[in-house]
């Protein structure tokens, strides 16, 4: 699914808090709620959504390169942050939100421009106030490009 957004076309706070994190992510996947604007910039899409796991797909393009022509590390980091943090989102209850506290990535090899990859985020722990997840970026052939880990802050709002 490719996200199609208009400026400021995001769900409001009350809408977000009225749903569990899993229901929120499934609504984005089904196209009932708009996806994040950064998905267009990053050339990524949301694939699998299930409790404790999300999979994104992306293809880096020339616009995602650094000055020497390779895929910028920020592209890897943003893709991993997305899949790992959204995996944590699938575990939070209605009335709560999350934010990334920190994340770390390890780039194993360069992704060739135009190569479609998947980024899988899996929750290792989801408690009342923190969520911990790991992630992997792999080619469609299973080749590993990067790994990551994150800690997210979970906040009960309503």
C-alpha positions in Angstrom: 0.0 0.0 0.0 1.4 3.4 -1.0 0.4 6.2 1.4 -1.4 9.1 -0.3 -1.5 12.2 1.9 -2.8 15.7 1.8 -1.1 18.3 4.0 -2.1 18.0 7.7 -4.1 14.8 6.9 -3.3 12.9 10.1 -5.6 11.5 12.8 -6.2 13.8 15.8 -5.2 13.0 19.4 -8.7 11.8 20.4 -8.9 9.4 17.4 -5.5 8.0 18.3 -6.3 7.6 22.0 -9.7 5.9 21.2 -7.9 2.9 19.7 -5.5 0.3 20.9 -2.1 0.5 19.2 -2.8 -2.7 17.2 -6.2 -1.3 16.0 -4.5 2.0 15.1 -1.8 0.2 13.0 -4.3 -2.1 11.3 -6.4 1.0 10.4 -3.4 2.5 8.7 -2.6 -0.8 6.9 -6.2 -1.0 5.6 -6.2 2.7 4.5 -8.9 3.8 6.9 -6.4 6.2 8.5 -3.6 8.0 6.7 -0.1 6.8 6.9 2.8 9.0 8.0 4.0 11.6 5.6 7.6 10.4 5.9 6.7 7.2 4.1 6.4 9.1 0.9 9.7 10.7 1.3 11.4 7.5 2.3 9.7 5.4 -0.5 8.4 2.9 2.1 5.1 1.1 2.6 3.5 -0.8 5.5 3.1 -4.5 4.9 2.4 -6.9 7.8 0.8 -5.7 11.0 0.3 -8.1 13.9 0.6 -7.9 17.7 4.3 -7.5 18.4 5.5 -7.4 14.8 5.4 -5.1 11.8 7.0 -5.4 8.4 7.8 -2.4 6.1 9.0 -2.5 2.5 11.2 0.1 1.0 13.3 0.9 -2.0 16.1 3.5 -1.7 16.4 5.9 -4.6 18.9 8.5 -5.7 17.3 11.1 -3.4 18.3 8.8 -0.4 22.1 8.9 -1.2 24.9 10.6 0.6 27.5 12.7 -1.2 29.5 9.6 -2.3 26.4 8.0 -3.9 25.6 5.2 -1.4 22.4 5.0 0.6 22.5 7.4 3.5 22.7 5.8 7.0 19.6 7.9 7.9 17.5 5.9 5.4 18.5 2.6 7.2 17.9 4.3 10.6 14.5 5.7 9.7 13.3 2.4 8.2 14.5 0.5 11.3 13.0 3.1 13.7 9.7 2.8 11.9 9.4 -1.0 11.9 10.7 -1.4 15.5 8.6 1.4 17.0 5.5 0.5 15.1 5.9 -3.1 16.4 5.9 -1.6 20.0 2.8 0.5 19.0 0.9 -2.8 18.3 1.3 -3.7 22.0 0.0 -0.5 23.6 -3.5 -0.3 25.1 -6.3 2.1 24.2 -5.6 5.5 25.7 -1.8 5.3 25.4 0.8 6.6 23.0 4.5 5.9 22.6 7.7 7.6 21.4 11.2 6.3 20.6 13.6 6.9 23.5 16.6 5.6 21.7 17.6 3.3 18.9 20.8 1.8 17.5 21.5 0.4 14.1 24.3 -1.7 12.7 24.8 -1.5 8.9 26.1 -4.8 7.6 26.4 -4.0 3.9 25.3 -1.3 1.4 21.9 -1.6 -0.1 22.2 -1.1 -3.9 20.0 1.8 -5.2 16.7 0.4 -6.5 16.9 -2.7 -4.4 13.6 -3.5 -2.5 14.1 -4.5 1.1 11.9 -5.5 4.0 12.3 -4.2 7.5 10.9 -6.4 10.2 10.4 -5.1 13.8 9.7 -7.6 16.6 8.9 -6.7 20.2 11.0 -8.3 22.9 9.3 -6.6 25.8 6.3 -4.4 26.2 5.5 -3.2 29.7 3.5 -0.4 31.3 6.1 2.3 30.6 8.7 0.8 28.1 8.8 -1.3 25.0 11.9 -2.9 23.6 12.2 -4.2 20.0 14.7 -5.4 17.5 14.7 -5.0 13.7 16.3 -6.4 10.6 16.6 -5.0 7.0 16.8 -7.8 4.5 16.7 -8.1 0.8 13.9 -10.1 -0.9 16.6 -12.8 -1.3 17.2 -12.9 2.5 20.5 -11.0 2.4 21.0 -9.1 5.6 21.7 -5.4 5.3 21.2 -4.0 8.8 20.0 -4.7 12.3 18.7 -2.5 15.0 17.3 -2.2 18.5 15.1 0.3 20.2 13.6 1.3 23.5 10.3 3.2 23.4 8.5 5.1 26.1 4.9 4.1 26.6 2.7 6.8 28.1 -0.9 6.3 29.4 -2.7 9.5 28.4 -6.4 8.8 28.9 
